[in-house]
Amino acid sequence: MELNATTILVTFAGVFLICFMKGAFGGGFAIVGIPLLSLVMDPVTAGGLLAPLFVVMDLFGLRYWKPSTWSRPDLILLVPGLVVGIGIGYLLFRVLDHRAIAIVMAAVTLVFVGLWFLRGGEVAVRPRSSPKAVAAGMTSGITTMVAHSGGPPLAMYLLPLGLGKQVYAGTTSLFFTVGNLIKAAPWLALARPAGAVWALMAICLLAIPTGVSLGWRLHARLDQRQMYTACYALLVVTALKLLWDGVSGYLH
């Protein structure tokens, strides 16, 4: 990867967008900013670049998503599955068909959003389920390790619980803080960043405070319904990105 003005500006914009999404929604939608990075680097290099930056973003975000915004009963069920999923994703990273995983995840996500749309945009509140939580955590762990797309499985578990907007975002934030701390070392081992990537990483650190802070301001302005509607809309964007990645991978 050549470190030039275009690479720096495009990568900085992508990282800023990811930070903004973390500030506004707590995490899970990093894939929205990844298309920008794909313009100037390959996916593995992007993964190695983002892994440490995710940790810094998440730790900075905890100044907004305090313990009072965490749903502890859900995190107790979700996090063990997340840890196992990241381990599975790391072990199978080089043999898993990333394209097939992307297509399946996209299809499931679109069905989930489609059912919400058919209900008129209303959230059908459902009780907490231990098996669903563990499955969501594990699936999220695998997909976040393989494609930085752990958001949809987690959202499909949390959104139907009808949590308050701050609790939803705070729970999501802590979940991915744990996940990103765990997967940082495996990703660095897989990607082995070179000097240019470390330099670019240092530059992108400057995007974190402003990006997260501006995202938080948006979150504060959204009411409960707007927050949930935005999350479902972002799930569609995420699903379409995954679908494109999967299908185009088979066509090339």
C-alpha positions, 0 to 999 in steps of 0.5 A: 500500500502506497502512503499518499494524500489520496490514501490518507484522505480516503482512509481518514474519511472511512475511519471518521464515518465508523467513529460517527456510527459508534457515537450515534448507535454504539457500534455494530455498523462499522461495515458502513465505512469499510467501502471507503477503505476498500478503495485504497487497500485490500480487505486484509490490510484494512482489517489490520489497520482497523483492529487497533483503531476499533479498540481506541474508538470503543474505549473513547466511546465508553465516556458516553456509554456508561455502565448505566446504559448496559443491559447486564442480563443480556451481556452475560448471555451474549459475551461468552458466545462472542468469545467462542465465535471470535475463536472459531472465526480466527481458526477458520479464517483462511478456510471459510468461504467469506463470500458465502458467509456474506451472502447468507448473512445478507439474506437473513438480515434482509428477511429480518428487516422485511418482517419489521417492515411488514409489521408497519415499522413497529417493534414486536417486543419479545422476551429474553432468550438464553439460546438466542442470545448465545447463538447471536453472540457466537454468530456475531463473533464469527462474522466480526472476525471474518468480515467486521460485520458482527452488527446484524446478528447482535441487532437481530437479538437486541432490537426485538427486546425493545430496550431504551435507545441508550440501553440499546446503544450502550449494550452494543458498545460494550459488546463490541468493546469486548469483541474488538479487544479480543480480536485485535491481536489475532487480526494483527497476526493475520494482517502483519501491518507494515510501516505505512499502515502503522503511520496511517493508523496514527494519522487516523487516531485524530478522527476518533474524538470528533467522530464519536462526539458528533455521533453522540450528538446525533444520538441525543437528538433522536427519539426512541422510534427514530433511533430504531428506524435508523438501526433498521435502515442501517441493517439494510445498508449493511446487508446490501454491502455484504450481498455485494461483497459476496456476489461480486467475489464469485463473479471476479 
